[in-house]
Amino acid sequence: MSDNTHLDITYDYALDRDCTTLSRHILEQLQSFGPDAQDLSALMTRIGLAGKLIARRLSRADLVEGALGFTGDTNVQGEEVKKMDIYANEVFIAVFKQSGLVCQLASEEMEKPYYIPENCPIGRYALLYDPIDGSSNVDINLNVGSIFSIRQQTGEDPDQNGANLLQDGHQQLAAGYILYGPSVVLVYSIGKGVHAFTLDPSLGEFILSSESIQVPKHGPVYSVNEGNFWQWDEALRDFTRYVHRHEGYTARYSGALVGDFHRILLQGGVFIYPGTVEKPDGKLRLLYESAPLAFLLEQAGGAASTGKHPLLDVVPDYLHARTPLIIGSTEDVALVKSFIDERVREQEPVLKS
């Protein structure tokens, strides 16, 4: 092979890679240019636009007046609201107002879903999202992320409290997240594997960087806030003592769900956010955080559980329902579950013959 031929192949590969944008990739995944494929492609492009706007704000947050700190308000969860939470939430609303496809948006920053009446006659989709997860890290310039889930819009006149969104996680059409770090990475699945895109600032496009990601069956990382150790059930304390005593495990926990999850996806291991004595259902919202990430992990060959049930089987009883989360490599999730199951067996009454 001549040097020129080698260069031609190299250039062809580079050009093809640079042309594999988010919207093109979805159409290729679905092998269709039909209405449904075009809808999902358009929706994901809009999510990408929201990510670019939020990333731009984050990249110069220290230079923008009013970008950092708290608003002084609390959200429906009773949590203090950061200024970046409000900005990111408004970005998603503004972006999808223009989509013509989304009838309602639901976010942990809003007590009730946000309706877009002008879209509802033709808008066949609902978007559920956490605009900025880990916003406590914004002021100290650590990783944060956005999590999203796309569902089919049901009912011609949606209930104002979002009752039509109370479905199990299997009903998601697509899910993913955007990680704002040294590079901006968008990871998504439409039920055909998990794929990652990196924002190329010179092109202003998310370009395919990793395709068909598979989480290792076992990984060395366990990610959990051990500061809550004495608030957990004994089974989770047993698991923690186990990894402390055995070689090959390392603790990694940043307090930013998307960053910690991204590490597990690529390197394997387990992320745990259990319930506590004060909050037995844990902290994470099922519809905006746990279910979208469970959808991704199962597509990547991993597993997700509440400790009692497969997470994607759980149907919330209200819009902002929370649930414990154990998610990651299949072997590591099974290991955590084994400690929970053992405690359950110990507590069962002895059957008399």
Buried (B, 14 or more C-beta within 10 A) or exposed (E): EEEEEEEEEEEEEEEEEBEBBBBEBBBBBBEBEEEEBBBBBBBBBBBBBBBBBBBEBBEEBEEBEEBBEEBEEEBEBEBBBBBBBBBBBEBBBEBBBEBBBBBBBBBBBBEEBBBBEEBBEEBBBBBBBBBBBBBBBBBEEBBBBBBBBBBEBBEEEBBEEBEBBBBBBEBBBBBBBBBBBEEBBBBBBBBBBBBBBBBBEEEEBBBBBBEEBEBBEBBBBBBBBEEBEEBBBEBBBBBBEBBEEEEEBEBBBBEBBBBBBBBBBBBBBBBBBBBBEEEEBBBBBBBBBBBBBBBBBBBBBBBBBBBEEBBBEBEBEEBBBBBBBBBBBBBBBBBBBBBBBEBEEEEEEEEEE
